[in-house]
């Protein structure tokens, strides 16, 4: 993609312009009870231009990388911006600029495996499960790889190339209990291409064994007792809460649209034990699951401290919202494909770890729950949320008890976070984070375990 040489098109720019070449390459393989039911390899690629004129945006895109097509895309976006400016007449100022030149290529240096070899890798995992755990009613093993490659040039001086891959293996088990299916899943992997993330199928066998044992616990489980309970939300649940119920409320476009966070700036919204950050590319000295160094407007990405010791301190910004609020853009503009305009999106959102051990947190609860793995959930701009929980345990007299069946937790996040009394000292990331705000987008989310009071569902 770098050979496209986007800089030669700079003389064609009219006013503020972003020119982006973008390719998403995906691989998806699935085995259901030994049958290869999914085998997909696809590429979506193209070029887009976005032009800003006095507060109005023009956008155009094409799946064609030819010289003529790129020039036509720039011309069309410029014409669209001029037309909308005449109609809307917003009269806004120029956008703030934080130009940067950067290249970040996370592609592997190892020989790439063929699709056939990838299928065989997944098949070996499935065969291990089938041989060791014949009592399973069903099993599904899938591989999903995404490479996002972007080349960006802006009229205010930014140039960026990035190749950001992620490779995941998902495993789902089902057992039968009296005619009722009991299910449990887990996802393994991280940022990087397959060859750098996974070695041999046997490397996953200990994780598979643990997943099976957790399912056995769940089969013998009980329903949670409904109501407001003392609970420990493990990192995966805490991460989804941070992303869905807090992060979205502080995206500046949603704040302008009426998010509850509009009235909370510089006010207490959580316990003083809670600090929440949308990290750009590194957190606590380590790379994040989805490192973003330059966003899709050409802004150098920097960490955004959303909550600092319980106080709401900042929103997430693109250039336009930063202009509105009179602050620096944070580098949160991201687009899923070449045909999408960048939106304000999170990168890697997490609560910061505290000082408590998980053992001490469990021992502090007489009657409550340790909630570990989430399923789907939702939240709105009031910070009201409901998330599914597919793995959890009772806590009785400071000790872990029986597993519980699928349940839900719900509440208002800005209220619930005020009940946090302990925060664990261990930071974990949910490796498979995906956000669905108008466009899909891979994200990082995570943090420590937190002890709080939350409404839990029952039967």
N, C-alpha and C positions, 0 to 999 in steps of 0.2 A: 504493500500500500504506500510505503514511503516514496516509491518511485513516481508517484503521481505528481510530485513537485508542486504542491498547492501555492507556494510563494510566487510563482509566475503569474498568478491570477490577481495579485494585490492591485495592480494598476486598473483593474476593471471595477474595483469596489467603489461604491458611491455612498459616502457617509459611513456610519458605523455598520460593519459587516462581519458575520461569522461564516466561515466556509468549512464544512466538516465532511470528510469521507469516513464511512462507518461500515464495519462488517461484523455480523454476529454469526459465529460458526457453532453449531450444536450437534451433539451426538446423544442419542437416547436408545438404550437397549434394555429390554425387560424379559424376565423369565417368570411365568406363572405355573407353579407346580410342575416344573421341568420342561414346559413348553415355551419356546422363544416367540412371545406374542408381540414384541416391539423391536424394531430394528430400523432406526431413522438416523440419517446423516444429512444435514441441511445447512445452507448458507444463505443469509439475507444480507445484501450489501447495496450501497449506493452513496450518493452525495447530496448534501443539502446546503442551502444558504439561508441566512436570516439577517434581515436588515432593519435597523431601528431609525426612525425619523420622528423626532419631537414627541415621543411617547407612543407612537404606532409601530407595529411590527409587520414586516412582510416576510413570508416564508415560502420556499419552493424546494422541491426535491426531485431526484431522478435515480432510477436504478442503473443508469448508464454512466460509466466512468470516462467516456470519450471527452476529448478537449471541447468539442462543440457543445456537448451536453452540459458540462460544467459551466461554461460561459452562459448558456441559456438559463441555467438555474440561478446564477447570480443576477442576471438581467431581470428575470421574472420576480425574484424576491425584492429587488429594488423597486420595480414597478408597483408591486403590491403594497410596499411601505408607503410610497408616494401617494397612491390612491387612497389608502386608509388615512393618511395624514390630512389630506384635503377634506375627507368626510368627517373625521373625528376632531381635528383641530385641537389636540390636547395641549400643545405648546409646552411640553416638558423640556427640562434641561438635558444636557448630554449625560450619558451614563458614566459612573465612576470606572476608572481603569486601574487594574493591578496586573500589568503584563508580565508574562513569564515565558521562558523557552525551556522545554524539558522533554526528555524521552524516558519512558519507563516500560521496558519490555520484559514480561514475566514468562516468555515462552521457554520451553525446555531445551537444553542442549543435548538431550538424549535422543536416540533414534525413535521416531514415532511409530506406535503400533498400528497395525491395520485394523479395519473394522472386524475382520474375522478373528484376529487375536483378542480384541476387546470382548467379542461375543464369547470366546472360549474362557476368558477370565471370569466373566459373570456366571457362565455355566458351571465352572468349577466350584464357585461359592454355593450355587444352588444344589449341586450334587453332594457337597459336604453336609448341608442342612438335611437333605433327603435321607442320607445314610445314617446320620446320628440321631435325628429326631423324627422318626416315622409316625409319631402320635399327633403331629400337627395336622389340622384339618386343611390348612392351606398355607402357602408361602409365596411371597413375591419378592424378587430381587431385581433391582433396576440400577442402571448406570446412567447418569446425566452429566454431560460436560458442556460447558459454555465458554467460548473464547470471544471476548469483546475487544475488537481492534478499532482504534479511532485515530484519525489524523485531523488536526484542527489548526486553522489559521484565522486570526482576527485582525481587523483594521487598526486596532489600538496596540498592536505589537506582540501579541501572544502567538507562540507556535508550540504545539504539543503533539507527540506521538505516544500512544499507549497500547499495550496488548495485555489485557487483564483476564486471565482464565480462572475457572473454578471447576473442580471435579468432585462429584458426589456419588456415593453408593447408598441406596436406600434399601432396607430390609424390613419386611412386614410379615408377621406370623399371626396365624389364627388357630385357636383351639376351640373345641366344642364342649359346652357344659350344659347338659340337659337340653340340648336342642338350640341353645343360644350361643352365637359366636362371640368369643372373647378375643380381642385383637390388641396387638402392640407392635410398634415400629421404632426404628431408630435410623439415623442418617449419619454416614461417616464420610470424611473427606475434608477438603480445605481449598484455599486459594492456590492455584497452580494447575498446570496441565497434567493429564493422567499419569504420565511417566514419572513425574516428580512427586506425585501425591501417593500413588499406590505401587507397592513392590510386588509381593506375591499374594495370591488369594489367602494363603494360610495366615498371613499377618492379621486378617480380620476374624479368624476363628475364635480367639478369646472374647472379642466383643459380641460375636454371634452367640456364644455360650452364655454370656451374661444376659443378653436379650431373652434367650429362652428361659433362663431361671426367673427373670422378672415376670415373664408371662405366666409361668407356673404359679408364682405368688399371686398374680392378679386373678387367675382362675379360681383360686381358693379365697378370694377377697370378699369384702363386704361393701355395702353402700355407705357412703359418707353420711353423717348426720347433718342435715341442713341448718344453716344459720350463720351468724357472725362468729367466726372462730379465730383463735390464734393459729396462724399458719406460717410455715417457712416456704417461701417461693424460691425454688432453686434457680440457677442462672438462666436456664432456657426460658422459664416463665417470667423472670424478672426482666430479661432482655426484650421479650415480646411486649411486656407492659411498658417498658421505656420507649420502645419504638411506636407502638400503636396508640397508646393512651396519652403519652406525653409528647413524643417527638412530633407527631402530626399536628398536635394543637399549637406547636411553636414554629411551624413552617410559615414564613411571613405572608405568603399568598393566602393561606387559610386564616391567619390572624386578621388580615384585611377583609376577609370574607365573613368574619364574625366569630372566630374561635374564642373560647372562654379565656385563653391566655392573653387576649388583648387588654384585659382589666387587671392582670396579675403582675405586670412588670415591676420588679424590685419589691415584691411582696412575698411573704412566706407561703409556699405551696407544698412543702414537705417537711419532714423531720430534719433537724439540723444534721443528722447522720447521713442525709442523702445529698449527693452531688451527682449530676448527670451531664454527660458530655457527648456531643456528636463528634467523634474523632475523624480526622481526615485520612490519615494513613498509618500512624503508629499510636499505640497506647501503652503507657507504662514501659516504654523501651522495647516493645515488640511490635511487629507488623500486624496490622488489622486484617480481618478476613476479606475486606474489599477495599484495598488501599487506593485512595483517590488523591493524586498530587495536583492535578489541574482539572477543573470542571469543564463542562461543555460550552461555557462562555469564554473560556480562556483565562479564568481567574485562578490564581494560586490558591489551593485549598488549605484552609487552616482550621484547627479545632474550634468548635463553638461550645462554650460552657453554657449549657441551658439552665441548669440549677446548680447553685453554689451554696453548699451547706444549708439547704432548704429554701433558699431565696431564688426566685426566677430572675435570671440575669440577661438572657439574650434570646433572640429568635434566629432562625436559619434563613439566610438571604441569598438571592441572586443579585445581579447588578441593579435591576429595576427596583426591587424592594429596598435595597440598600440606599438607593437615591431617595426613595420616599421617606425613609426613617433617618436619613442623614448619618449613616454608619458605613463601615467598610463591608463589601460583599465577602461572604465566608467561603465561597466556592462550593455551593450546594446545588448548582444547576446541572441536571443530568438528563440525558435522553436515552431511551431504550434502543431505538433504531434510527437509521438515516432518515426515515420519513416522519420522525417525531421531533417536535420542538422541545428544548430543554425545559424542565419544570424544577421547582425547588424540591429537592429530595434529600433524605438522610443518606449518610455514608456508613458509619459504624457507631451506633448509639448504645450507650451503656451507662449504668450506674457505677460509680467508682467503688472499689473494695473498701471494707472497713477494717476493724481490728478483732472481730470475734471469730472463734472457730466454729465450724458447723456442729461439732459435738456439743459445745457449750450452748449453742442455740437450741438444739434438740432437747438437751437436759433441762432447759428453762421452761419448757411447756408441759403442763400437767395433762391437758386434754386438747388436742389439736391435730394438725395434719402437716406432713412434709410432702409438698407437691413438686413433682420433678419434671414431667414431660408434658408440653402443651400439644394441642391439636389446633384446629382452626379457631379463629376468634375475630372479634370486631370491636371497634371503638369509634366514637364520634368526636366532634370538635368541642363538646362539653367535657371531655375526658371520661365520659361514662364508657365502661367496657364490659365485655363478657368473653371469656376464653374457655375453651375446652381443656380438660386435664385427662390424659390417658394413662398416667402412671403417678401413683402417690401412695403414701403409707399413713396409717394412724400414728399419732404420738400419744402414748399413755404413760403418765407419771415419769416423764423425761426419757422415755425409751421408745424406739420404733416398734410398731405393732404390725397388724395385718395390712396387706395391700388393699386398696380400694378400687371399685369399679369406676368406669368413666364418669366424670362429673364436670361441673363448671365452677368458675369463680366469676364474680361480678362486683361492680361498684363504681365509684367515681374516683379516678386515679389521684386527683389532687387532694381528695379527702383521705383516701386510703394511705397515701405516702406519708401523711402526717402521723400515722399510727406506727411507723417503723421504729422499733426499739433496739434492733441488733442488725448488723451488716457483716457478712462473713469476710474473711481476709483473703479469699481465693477468687481470682478473676477467670471466668470461662466465657467462651464465645459460642453462640449457636452458628454452626457452619453453613446452614442451608437457607439463611434468611432471604426472603423474597418479598418485595413490597408491591402493592397493586394500585397505587395512586394514578389512575387514568392510564398509565403504562406500566407493564411489569418492570422490575428493577432489582438486581441482586444487591443485597445490603448485608452489613454485619450488625448483629445485635447480641448483647450479652451483659455480663457483669458478675456480681457476687450473689450469694443467697441472701435474702432479706427476711427478717421476722416482722410480721405485721398482723393486723386484724382485717379479715376479708370475708365477704359473704360467699359461702360454699353451698353448692346444690346437693341434693340428696338423690333418692331413688328416681 
